[in-house]
Amino acid sequence: MLLIGLGGGLAGGLLGLGGSVIMIPCMTLLFGPRQHLHQAAAMIVNIFVSTPAVFQHLRARAVMSRVVKEMLPAAVISVILGVLLSELPIFRGDGKVYLTGVFGLFLIVVTVGELRRLLGKSVAKRRNEGGEATAPVSRRAWIVGVPTGLIGGLLGVGGGIVAVPLQQRLVGLPLRNSIANSATMMVALSLVGAGFKNYALVTEHGYHLVHSCRLALMLIPGAVLGSLIGSRLTHVLPVRFVRGAFVIFLLMAAGRMLLYAIR
């Protein structure tokens, strides 16, 4: 569990993802498809992944506060809606395997997107890997918050896995700025999402709060350390190298989640 937390923290800090995309599949491998419990625990840990990362990104002056302010209101409302969607009858009881399957399919979609960016050869794409935004920030930034919150609440992920690529495409931001903005937004989203999801876990799924908190406490030490290291490496490592390693892990995790759902 300490190693899982470290891996989640590294990925979350490095790519502004929150870390759930690592932690939830790994916990599923260890304990089986207890999706609602794992989501509730991961949402708590995401708070401790995002917060240290934000300090590193602020030191690097990569956070664009205006973009974060535009995205955040829509994202907060959407994350609540996403949690409510995850509590639909189809995802209750034995139906939790469907939520596991949705998560696996989601990872496949993300993997395809990451592969496209990894294999992109154009000068424009390479230029967008780092540096500062030179064009005026689009007012469409708020649109990014809607799918970010919905996916985050539905699947228990930080939402950065959606926010980072959408900021690049819809707002025209460089990758490192997108990661920094995503990590900053994740602090608030994780707080809101964790509160609502853990409330639902206790009132709707028969768990006690101690169950999710116990998992979270085992993950947090490694997650904090990983986040500090990963968010620092965001501004040091070549982005294409990072994407390559991330794509390999996503493929493995998606395959395992889909296998659980099929069974």
C-alpha positions in Angstrom: 0.0 0.0 0.0 2.9 2.4 0.7 4.3 1.6 -2.8 0.9 2.1 -4.4 0.6 5.5 -2.6 4.1 6.4 -3.9 3.2 5.4 -7.4 -0.1 7.4 -7.2 1.7 10.4 -5.8 4.4 10.3 -8.5 1.9 10.1 -11.3 -0.4 12.6 -9.7 2.3 15.1 -9.0 4.1 14.6 -12.4 1.0 14.9 -14.6 -1.5 16.8 -12.4 -3.9 13.7 -12.3 -4.6 13.3 -8.6 -3.2 9.8 -8.4 -6.4 7.7 -8.5 -5.7 6.4 -11.9 -2.9 4.5 -10.3 -4.3 3.7 -6.9 -7.8 2.4 -7.8 -6.6 -0.3 -10.3 -3.8 -1.4 -7.9 -6.2 -1.7 -5.0 -8.5 -3.6 -7.2 -5.7 -6.1 -8.0 -5.1 -6.5 -4.2 -8.6 -6.6 -2.8 -10.9 -7.3 -5.7 -13.5 -5.0 -7.3 -14.7 -3.0 -4.3 -15.0 0.1 -6.5 -17.0 2.4 -4.2 -14.7 1.8 -1.3 -11.6 2.3 -3.4 -13.0 5.5 -4.9 -13.8 6.9 -1.5 -10.3 6.2 -0.2 -8.6 7.5 -3.3 -10.6 10.7 -3.2 -9.2 11.4 0.3 -5.7 10.6 -0.8 -6.0 12.9 -3.8 -6.1 15.9 -1.3 -2.7 14.9 -0.1 -1.4 14.4 -3.7 -2.6 17.7 -5.0 -1.6 20.0 -2.2 2.2 19.3 -2.1 2.2 19.5 -5.9 0.6 22.9 -5.9 3.5 24.3 -3.8 6.0 23.0 -6.3 4.1 24.4 -9.3 3.7 27.8 -7.6 7.5 27.9 -7.0 8.0 27.3 -10.7 5.4 30.0 -11.5 3.5 27.6 -13.7 0.0 28.2 -12.1 -2.3 30.5 -14.1 -4.7 31.7 -11.5 -7.1 33.2 -14.0 -7.7 29.9 -15.8 -8.2 28.1 -12.5 -10.8 30.6 -11.3 -12.7 30.2 -14.6 -12.7 26.3 -14.4 -13.3 25.8 -10.7 -17.0 26.7 -10.2 -18.2 24.4 -13.0 -15.9 21.7 -11.9 -17.2 21.8 -8.3 -20.8 21.5 -9.3 -20.0 18.8 -11.8 -18.0 16.7 -9.3 -21.1 16.5 -7.1 -23.2 15.4 -10.1 -20.6 12.8 -10.9 -20.8 11.3 -7.4 -24.6 11.2 -7.6 -24.3 9.4 -11.0 -21.9 6.8 -9.4 -24.7 6.0 -6.9 -27.3 5.1 -9.6 -28.9 1.7 -9.1 -27.0 0.1 -12.0 -23.8 0.6 -10.0 -25.1 -0.8 -6.7 -24.5 -4.3 -5.3 -23.2 -6.7 -8.0 -23.5 -3.8 -10.4 -20.3 -2.3 -9.0 -18.4 -4.4 -11.5 -20.0 -2.2 -14.2 -18.4 0.8 -12.6 -15.1 -1.1 -12.7 -15.7 -1.7 -16.4 -16.5 1.9 -17.0 -13.2 2.8 -15.3 -11.3 0.3 -17.5 -12.9 1.8 -20.7 -12.1 5.3 -19.5 -8.4 4.3 -19.1 -8.4 2.9 -22.7 -9.7 6.3 -24.0 -7.1 8.1 -22.0 -4.4 5.8 -23.3 -5.3 6.5 -26.9 -5.1 10.2 -26.3 -1.7 9.9 -24.6 -0.4 7.7 -27.5 -1.5 10.3 -30.0 0.4 13.1 -28.2 3.4 10.8 -27.7 3.6 10.0 -31.4 2.8 13.6 -32.6 5.6 14.9 -34.7 4.6 18.4 -35.6 6.5 21.4 -34.5 3.4 22.9 -33.0 2.8 19.9 -30.8 6.4 19.9 -29.6 6.3 23.6 -28.8 3.2 23.0 -26.7 5.1 20.6 -24.4 6.4 23.3 -22.2 7.1 27.0 -21.8 4.6 29.8 -21.2 1.3 30.6 -23.0 1.8 33.4 -25.5 -1.7 33.8 -26.7 -4.6 35.4 -24.7 -6.4 32.8 -22.5 -9.6 31.7 -24.0 -12.9 32.3 -22.2 -13.8 28.7 -22.9 -11.7 27.7 -19.8 -14.9 27.1 -17.8 -16.0 24.4 -20.3 -13.0 22.3 -19.1 -14.4 22.2 -15.6 -17.6 20.3 -16.6 -16.1 17.0 -17.9 -13.4 17.3 -15.3 -15.8 17.3 -12.4 -18.2 14.7 -13.9 -15.4 12.2 -14.6 -13.8 12.9 -11.2 -17.0 12.3 -9.3 -18.2 9.3 -11.3 -14.9 7.3 -11.3 -13.2 8.7 -8.2 -10.3 10.1 -10.1 -8.9 13.6 -9.5 -10.2 14.8 -12.9 -6.8 16.1 -14.0 -6.6 13.2 -16.5 -9.4 15.1 -18.4 -8.4 18.7 -17.4 -4.8 18.5 -18.7 -5.5 17.6 -22.3 -8.6 19.8 -22.6 -6.7 22.8 -21.4 -4.2 22.2 -24.2 -6.9 21.8 -26.8 -9.6 24.2 -25.8 -7.6 26.9 -24.0 -4.4 26.6 -25.9 -2.1 26.2 -22.9 1.3 24.5 -22.8 1.5 21.1 -21.1 3.3 22.2 -17.9 0.9 25.1 -17.3 -2.0 22.7 -17.9 -0.6 20.3 -15.3 0.0 23.1 -12.7 -3.6 24.5 -13.2 -5.0 21.0 -12.9 -3.2 20.2 -9.7 -4.4 23.5 -8.2 -8.0 22.8 -9.1 -7.8 19.2 -7.8 -7.3 20.5 -4.2 -10.9 21.9 -4.1 -12.4 19.1 -6.2 -10.8 16.4 -4.0 -12.2 18.0 -0.8 -15.7 18.2 -2.3 -15.6 14.8 -4.0 -14.2 13.0 -0.9 -16.9 14.5 1.3 -19.8 13.4 -0.9 -18.4 10.0 -1.8 -17.6 9.0 1.7 -21.0 10.1 2.9 -22.6 7.9 0.2 -20.2 5.1 1.1 -21.5 5.1 4.7 -25.2 5.7 4.0 -25.7 3.7 0.8 -23.1 0.9 0.8 -23.0 -0.4 4.4 -19.4 0.6 5.0 -18.1 2.5 8.0 -16.0 5.6 7.5 -13.1 3.9 9.2 -12.9 1.5 6.2 -12.0 4.2 3.6 -10.0 6.2 6.1 -7.9 3.1 7.0 -7.0 2.6 3.3 -6.3 6.3 2.9 -4.0 6.4 5.8 -1.9 3.6 4.4 -1.6 5.4 1.1 -1.0 8.9 2.2 2.7 8.8 3.4 3.9 7.4 0.0 1.5 9.7 -1.9 2.8 12.8 -0.3 6.4 11.8 -1.0 5.6 10.8 -4.5 3.7 14.1 -5.2 6.7 16.2 -4.0 9.0 14.3 -6.3 6.7 14.0 -9.2 5.7 17.7 -9.3 9.4 18.7 -9.2 10.1 16.3 -12.1 7.3 17.9 -14.1 9.7 20.9 -14.7 12.8 18.8 -15.2 12.1 15.6 -17.2 11.4 15.5 -21.0 7.7 15.2 -21.3 7.8 12.6 -24.1 9.7 10.2 -21.8 7.1 10.7 -19.1 4.2 10.0 -21.5 5.8 6.8 -22.7 6.0 5.3 -19.2 2.5 6.5 -18.4 1.0 4.9 -21.5 2.6 1.5 -20.7 1.1 1.5 -17.2 -2.3 2.7 -18.4 -2.6 -0.2 -20.8 -1.8 -2.7 -18.1 -4.2 -1.1 -15.6 -7.0 -0.9 -18.1 -6.6 -4.5 -19.1 -6.9 -5.7 -15.5 -9.9 -3.6 -14.7 -11.7 -4.8 -17.8 -10.9 -8.4 -16.9 -12.6 -7.9 -13.5 -15.7 -6.4 -15.2 -16.0 -9.3 -17.7 -15.8 -11.9 -15.0 
